[in-house]
Each structure stands twice: as C-alpha cells, then as structure tokens.
C-alpha cells in the first residue's frame, strides 16, 4: 500500500530502532545505539499567566519551548560515552603507549622466584607483599638494588627473586606497578572538556492504529542536539543499560526554528 493512501493521524510508537549521532562540524559518524530498551521524547513549553482582579487568569503567554530525547541502551557504547565526556577515543600504538596500572595476585613459581604479568615501568614497582590466605596484603618487602635478602627482593624484566626464606610452595604474592601497552583504546573524562553537540537521528518503528500488522519506518531528527554529560555507570546483579540523553537547541544558523522533525516517508 502506498504511503499516500495511509492516514497518518493515528500511529502507535512501537520502539526506537536505532539512534545515530553525527558530528555537527564534519558529519562523521560519532556513535550508534542499536539495542534500545526504552526511550522518551519530552516536549515542554513554559506558560506565564497574566492575572487581573482577584488573581483571575486573563491570558496565558507561552514561551520557551524545549525538547529532550532520552533512552537506555542494553549495551555500553564506548564511542557514545566519548561524546558524553567530550573526549575522543584514543588508540594505543607503538608511538602512543598507554601507561596502565597493574595489580598482580599470583602464586610464586618456587620458594625463590616469581613472575609478574607484565614488565614494570622503571621505578613503578617498589614493593611486593606476601598475600594472606584471604588474598589481602601481608608483610611488605622492598626492592633491593642488587641482592635479595630476608627483607628485600630483586627484579629483572618480569622475573622476581623473592626475599630469602619467606615464601613456600603454594604461597601467593601481591605486586602493584605500572606497565606500557601498545594495543588498546582509552576514553578519558577530563575535567576541562565538556560533552559535545551532535546531529541526532532517532529511527523509530510505528504501527498503524487500525491495523497493527502495518509498520512504518520513521525518523525523528534533532539537527542541534546538546548531549547531556550527566550519566551513571551502574553495576548490579544484571548488566545495567547505558543511559543517554540530549536536549534540542535552536540552530542559530537555520531559519526553520525546528526543535525536531519527524519524517514518515517512503
């Protein structure tokens, strides 16, 4: 059935199919949400009353219209989190090494030797601890300059020579240090960088009110969406969704004055 023959006055909003954010500066793709659990488009308008004798309302002056889109996505989308924090996703490489903290809790190789998970950055490993049975730190031992002793250990690469006469087979040690990584990605929430504004496209599936078997693919476009930098990263018994919201801003470079446009087209 052609769209021209359909009455669009009554529609049921089924779900948000996908939300895509584009850079307002370059039009490059910034993020895609495609597992949206629930969503909301909030439209507001302020009303100021003009009152007369006895406080009777004589007129209502309407102003300051606003629109806000918010939703929860089943998956955590790191590229979107980069927009929420205002920081680009940084990629590690040989030329751009990440300094990453390490906490090792490992069984010793023998009564005299142990191995770290990675090579420490110089001077980042100063102590090791003999682990208690419950995994907490016990006695502390210091890195020696040359030779291990009853109170000191030595390090060569990732190999540790343990303090003498301290560890037995099956014992564990704890080590805290930093290492360099050349493969990986990073997002930083910098205090002096704020969330971005994007061109936001909400793709929504609607159903015909008279025949719910008929579905319409629609698009709600926010041409100037100010992404909210307030968001939570929640951990619980079940995976928590990624919450995202953005407020529509009037585009000063556009003459339309539109907060959003809802397209239902072939």
N, C-alpha and C positions, 0 to 999 in steps of 0.2 A: 504494500500500500504506500502510495506516495505521501510524503510529508505534508503536501499542500491539502490533502484530504483529511488531516487529523486535527481535532480540536485540542489546542494546547492549554486551554483554560484550567483543566483539571489533570494534574500529574501527581504521582506518588514517587517521592525520592527513595530509591532503593538503597544505594550505597555510594560512597566515594570510591571510585575505581582506582584512581591514581592522582597524585599531586606532584607537580613538577615545578622546580624553581630555576629561573634563568637569570643570568647576570643582566642588570639594567645597563651596564656600561658596554659589555661586549657581546651579549646574547648567548654566551657559552652556557652549557648545561651545568648547573651547580649541584642539584640533587634530585632524586626520585623516591617518593614513597609509594609502595605498591601493595602493602598489606595493611590497609587502614581499617581498624576495628570499629571506630565510631568517629563522627565528626559533627561540626556545628558551624553555621554561618550566622553570626549575631549582627543584627541591624538595629541601630539605635538612632534616636532623634530627641534632642532636648526641646522642652516646651516651657515657655515663660508666660505666665498669666498676667494680664492687665486687669486690675481689680478696681471696683467702684465702691459706692457707699455700702457699708456693712461687710466689706470683703467679698462682694459678689464678683465672680469672674465675668468680665466684659469681653475679653478677647484672649486668644492664645497665639503667641508669637513662636513659631517653630524655627529652629536653627540647629546648627552643629550636628549634621547627620554623620554617622560613622558606621563602619562595617568591619567585622573581625572574623577571621576563619581560624578554627582550632580543630585538632583531631589527635587521635592516638594511633600510632603505627605499631604493629606487632614486633617488628624488628627494629633494632637500633641502627640508624642510618648515620654513619660517621661523617659523610660529606655534608649532610644537613646540620649536624652538630657543629661542623666547622663554620657554617653560615650563622648559626645561633651564637657562637662565640666570637665571630668576626675574624677568625684565623684560618688561613689556608691549610689544607692537608700537606704536611711536609713529608718528603720521601727520603729515606736514608740511602746513602751510597758511599762509595769509597771516598769521594770528595766531601760528602756531608755525613759524617759519622755521628750517631746518636750516643750520648753518654747515658747509660741505663743502670740504675741501681740493681744489685743482686743480693739476695738473701739465700745462702745455701744451708740446708739442714741435711747432712749426708752421713752415711756410715763410713768409718775410716777404712782405708784399704788394708792396713795392717797396724800393728801396735806402734809403728814408727812413721808411717806415711799416710797421706790422704790426698785427694784430688778435688780441685774446685771445678765448678761447671763451666767457667769461662776465665779468660786471662784478665786479671785486675789491671786497671789503670794505675800507673805508678803512684805510690803513696796512698791509694784509696783503701788498701787492706792494712789495718793496723793491729787488729785483734782477732783471735778466734776464741770460741767458748766451748768447753765440754758440755754437751747437752745433758740435761737431766732426763730421767726416764719419761717424763711427760712432755718432752720437747722444748721446755723452757731453757734459758741460758743458765749455765752453772759457772764454774770457775773461769776467769778470764786469763788469756795468755797473750803476750806481746810479741810482735815481730822483731826478731833479732837481726843484727847487722851481718853476722857471719855464721854462728853456730847455734844449733838448738840446745836448750838446757831444760831443766825441770820447770822453768817459768816462761820460756820463750820458744818460738818456732821459727823456721825459715821458709822462704818461698822462692821457687824457681819456675817461672811460667805459671802453670796451673798446679804444679806439684808442691805439696806442703810436707816438710819434715816436722813431725809432731814433737811437742815437748817430751822429754825423755821420762819414761816410767809412769806416764799419766794415763794413757789410753790402753784399753784391752779390746780383744776381738768382739765385734758387735756394737761397740760404743759409737756414738754419733758426735759430730762437731757442728757448730754454727759459725758461719762467716758472713760478714757484711762488707760489701765493696762495690765499686763501680766498674763497668766494662764498656767497651765500644762496640756498636753494632752497625753494620753496613747494609743490612736488609731490614726493611720495616717502614712503618708510617707513623706519624705523630700529629696530634692536634693539641694546641696549647690554648688555654683560656687566659689570655693576657689581660691584666687589669687596665691597660691603657688602650685597648682595642674593643670596639663595641660591635654588636650584631649588624648584619647587612640589610639592605633593602633589595628586593628581588621582583621580577616579573613572575607572578604565580599563576599556574593553570591548574584548576581543580576539575578533573574529569569525573562526572557523576552519571550513574545509570538511573533513569527514571522509568516508571511504568505507566501505561495508560490507565486512567481511572475506571474506564468502562470495560477494559479487557487487560487484565494484568499480565497476560501472556505476551503482550506487545511492549517491547522495551525501547527506550530512546537513549542514545548516547549523547550526552550534553557536556558542555564546557563552561565553567564559570571562571572568568579571567579577572584577576586583580593586577592591573597594569603597574601599580606602585604600592607594593606590599612591604610594610616595615616589620621585619621579623623580630619577634619578642626574644630577648636574651634571658628571660626568666624561665628556667626549666629545671626539672628534677631528674636525677639518675637514680632510680629506685631499684632496690634488690629485695627479693622476698622469696617465699616458698615456690612461687611460679614466676617465670620471666615477666617483668613489668614492661609495659609499652613505652615507646618513645613519644613523648608529648611535644606537639609543635603548634605554635600559634603565630599569626601575623595580622597586623591591623592595616586596613586600606587607607592610604593617604591620597589626597588630591594631587594629581600631577600638575605642577605649575607650568609645564611645557606642553600641556594638552588643553584644547579648548572644550573638550567634552564635559568635564566636570563629573565623570563617572567614577563611582567607588568600585563597582564591578559590573561586568557584562556577562549575561547568561545566554549562551548560544545553544539553540536546538536546530541543527542543520543537517542536511543530507551529506 
